[in-house]
Each structure stands twice: as structure tokens, then as C-alpha cells.
Amino acid sequence: MFPVKSVLIPELLAGLPYRFFATSSIDALVHAVESRLSPKATPVSQLFSTSAASMILEGYRYVADRGPAHWIDKAGVFQLASSYAGMAFCSAGCAAVHALSYPLGGGYHIPHGEANQLVFAAVFRKYREKKPTGGLHELEALLRHCLGVPAAEALESAFQLFDRIQLRKPLREYGISQSEFQGFAEGVTTGQQRLLGNSYAPLSIADMVEIYQSIY
């Protein structure tokens, strides 16, 4: 479902608790990054995804430097970036980060953006292992520009920044057992092909189990 018109009013976010800002903005960032690397991406969708990622990263650096209460200073930026990211992923789709997060949210009621953050870094490390060139190389160049770090350090620097916005906990702290990982991976493989089909690199069941294990 798509609205005929939408109105962005940052003043309505004034009373939003920080935790909800953090999980929602990380979800928007995942929308931007996954859609940028999607095989369905177009030059137009990439304009939106690139702008969204850049705006959110700039906002995150501002918040990380000044403290959580200052996110509201950039409410309009985050809101517009989220809208841009939505336009990008409605065209190009999301991918494995969303797919692997669903068992965590559905089974353990972890907020959606938080669940995405739990697997975000691990999925992209696996992408880098399997396909380190192409679109991922372009993403590293974007992160290098936004974060002011060498391209080779860009992904890890971005993951560290995300954890400064919202501290990422290991899966064990949610009561999740390692014995569930195989079932999670099999369920994702059979039930989330609409997302996995957009992945930057194909992930096997064994790859997914490794991802879950790495964040346990």
C-alpha cells in the first residue's frame, strides 16, 4: 500500500524516546544500504538510497559526538532520510539483513530495527568474504567519504558508529539458544526468498548459521 500524499512533520517527533529513534533510524539505514546493493537497484533508486545513507550517517556522527539527547536536533534530517530510504527499498527491495532478522523479531519480539542491527554487521562481513568487489566496494567508498576513514576500514568504522547509537547485545542475552540457529536458517531459506533474492551475495544455510553463531 502506498499513500497518495505524505506529510513529514519533524515537530511530531519531539516526545519520541531515544530508544525508538535508534531502532527506527537503524532500520531506515538498513533499507538504504540493502536497496543500494540490490540487483534490482536502478540509478534512480540509488540516488535515494545513497542520499538516505549519507544523511543518516551524518546525523549519527552528530549524535555520537554530542550525546543521545541531541538526536532531536536532526529530527528533520532523519525523517527525510527515512522517507528517501523507503522510496529506494520500495523500488529495489531489502535483502538478507531483513531476512535473517525475522526469526529474532518473530520468535523473541525483538524490535524490528534492533533485530536488523543484530545481524547487520555479520551479514556484511559475510558479503565481504564472499564477494569483496563490485557494489560492496562502492559502498565502502561511500562510507569512507561519510566517515572520513580509509576505505578498508569503512565498514568496521560504520559498525562501531552504529553501536555508539544503540549498543548491540549478543543473541544469548535475549534467551536465544545456539541449537535454534539451524532452524532459523532453514526457515529463512524456505520463507524469505523474496528478500534473499535481493542479496548482494548468495547465502547458504551454513552461511546463515555462521552469521548467527558469530553474534551469539
Salt bridges, closest charged atoms under 4 A:
ASP27 OD1 - HIS31 NE2 3.25
ASP27 OD1 - HIS98 NE2 3.28
ASP27 OD1 - HIS112 NE2 3.26
GLU34 OE1 - HIS98 ND1 2.81
ASP73 OD2 - HIS70 ND1 2.95
GLU114 OE1 - ARG19 NH2 3.55
GLU129 OE2 - LYS126 NZ 3.37
GLU138 OE1 - ARG36 NH1 3.51
GLU156 OE1 - ARG125 NH2 2.77
GLU156 OE2 - ARG128 NH2 2.97
ASP163 OD2 - ARG168 NH2 3.32
ASP207 OD1 - LYS126 NZ 3.83
ASP207 OD2 - LYS130 NZ 3.02
GLU210 OE1 - LYS126 NZ 2.55
